[in-house]
Amino acid sequence: MSRDIAASNKNLAISSAGISTAILTFTMIFLYDLVLKLEVDRIVFQIIIASIIVSIFTFTISFLIYDRSMSLYEDAAKEEKEERLEKAKAIRTKAKKDMDNGNRFTLFGLLIFLIQPALITYSIQMIEACWLSSILFLGLVSAIVYMSFRTRPELGDQNE
């Protein structure tokens, strides 16, 4: 089951990187002319582009981490079949750490990804939409902080 979660997270990460790439292309096509005409602040435009690039690379890094985690889960399953349980347990522990690291990168990428609407609407002077995007973003960050400090019962090691 853990391998399936890693595969699902891997697909999420690469899909998110693809969406970020599409947004980068869209932003470059539609906002660059406005930057040249000085209708959009150059600094805000550069922040937008930088945030998109950071989210692309963050999602790509999480993709690679999830891919490694999947390989480790497969190795653990092989070790269990050969009845080397201690080695399998050590490999699963390492795979779980990789999953946690991948989750952190994905979360960071999503946070950067979700601030982009506020930045884009600010750059084209849609102040009301910028406020709405900012408030929703802050609500999301608050929910993430709240959920991260909640204690949850340990689920234990889930075998495949």
C-alpha positions in Angstrom: 0.0 0.0 0.0 2.8 2.4 0.8 4.2 1.9 -2.7 0.8 2.8 -4.1 0.8 6.1 -2.1 4.3 6.8 -3.3 3.2 6.2 -6.9 0.2 8.5 -6.4 2.3 11.2 -4.9 4.8 10.9 -7.8 2.0 11.4 -10.3 0.8 14.4 -8.3 4.2 16.0 -8.3 4.9 15.6 -12.0 1.4 16.8 -12.9 1.9 19.8 -10.7 5.2 20.6 -12.4 3.5 20.3 -15.8 0.7 22.7 -14.7 3.3 25.1 -13.3 5.1 25.0 -16.7 1.9 25.8 -18.5 1.3 28.8 -16.1 4.9 30.0 -16.8 4.2 29.9 -20.5 0.9 31.6 -20.1 2.4 34.3 -17.9 5.3 34.9 -20.3 3.0 35.2 -23.3 0.4 37.5 -21.8 2.3 39.6 -19.3 5.6 40.1 -21.0 4.2 42.6 -23.5 2.6 44.5 -20.6 6.0 44.6 -18.8 7.6 46.0 -21.9 4.9 48.7 -22.1 5.5 49.4 -18.4 1.9 48.5 -17.5 3.1 45.8 -15.2 5.8 46.4 -12.6 9.0 44.7 -13.6 9.8 43.6 -10.0 6.4 42.0 -9.5 6.8 40.3 -12.8 10.2 38.9 -11.9 8.8 37.7 -8.5 5.9 35.9 -10.4 8.4 34.2 -12.7 10.7 33.3 -9.9 7.9 31.8 -7.9 6.7 29.7 -10.8 10.3 28.4 -11.5 10.7 27.6 -7.8 7.4 25.6 -7.8 8.5 23.7 -10.9 11.8 22.7 -9.4 10.2 21.9 -6.1 7.7 19.6 -7.7 10.4 18.0 -9.7 12.6 17.3 -6.7 9.6 15.8 -4.9 9.0 13.6 -7.9 12.5 12.3 -7.7 12.2 11.7 -4.0 8.9 9.8 -4.4 10.5 7.7 -7.2 13.3 6.7 -4.9 10.8 5.9 -2.2 8.9 3.6 -4.6 12.2 1.8 -5.4 12.9 1.4 -1.7 9.4 -0.1 -1.0 10.0 -2.6 -3.9 13.4 -3.5 -2.3 11.7 -4.0 1.1 9.1 -6.3 -0.5 11.9 -8.4 -2.1 13.7 -8.6 1.3 10.5 -9.8 3.0 10.0 -12.5 0.4 13.5 -13.7 1.2 12.7 -13.5 4.9 15.3 -10.9 5.8 12.9 -9.0 7.9 15.3 -6.8 9.8 16.8 -5.5 6.5 13.3 -5.0 5.1 12.3 -3.0 8.1 15.4 -0.8 7.8 14.6 -0.2 4.1 10.9 0.6 4.9 12.1 3.1 7.5 14.3 4.8 4.9 11.4 4.8 2.4 9.1 6.4 4.9 11.7 9.2 5.6 11.8 9.7 1.8 8.1 9.9 1.7 8.1 12.5 4.4 10.7 14.6 2.6 8.8 14.3 -0.6 5.7 15.5 1.2 7.6 18.5 2.5 8.8 19.5 -0.9 5.3 19.0 -2.4 3.7 21.1 0.3 6.3 23.9 -0.2 5.7 23.7 -4.0 1.9 23.9 -3.5 2.3 26.9 -1.2 4.4 28.7 -3.8 2.0 27.6 -6.5 -1.0 28.9 -4.6 0.4 32.4 -4.0 0.8 33.0 -7.7 -2.8 34.0 -8.3 -2.4 36.8 -5.8 0.8 37.9 -7.4 -0.6 37.8 -11.0 -3.8 39.7 -10.0 -1.7 42.3 -8.2 0.5 42.8 -11.2 -2.4 43.5 -13.5 -4.0 45.8 -10.9 -7.0 43.7 -10.0 -6.8 44.6 -6.4 -10.1 42.9 -5.3 -9.1 39.6 -6.8 -5.7 40.0 -5.3 -7.2 40.5 -1.8 -9.4 37.4 -2.3 -6.5 35.3 -3.4 -4.4 36.5 -0.5 -7.1 35.9 2.0 -7.7 32.4 0.7 -4.0 31.7 0.7 -3.7 32.8 4.3 -6.7 30.6 5.2 -4.9 27.7 3.6 -1.7 28.4 5.4 -3.6 28.6 8.7 -5.3 25.3 8.0 -2.0 23.7 7.3 -0.4 25.0 10.4 -3.4 23.9 12.5 -3.3 20.4 11.0 0.4 20.1 11.4 0.2 20.8 15.2 -2.7 18.4 15.8 -1.6 15.1 17.3 -2.7 12.0 15.4 -2.5 8.4 16.5 0.3 6.5 15.0 -1.0 4.4 12.1 1.8 1.9 12.3 3.7 0.3 9.4 1.3 -0.5 6.6 2.4 -3.4 4.6 1.7 -3.8 0.9 
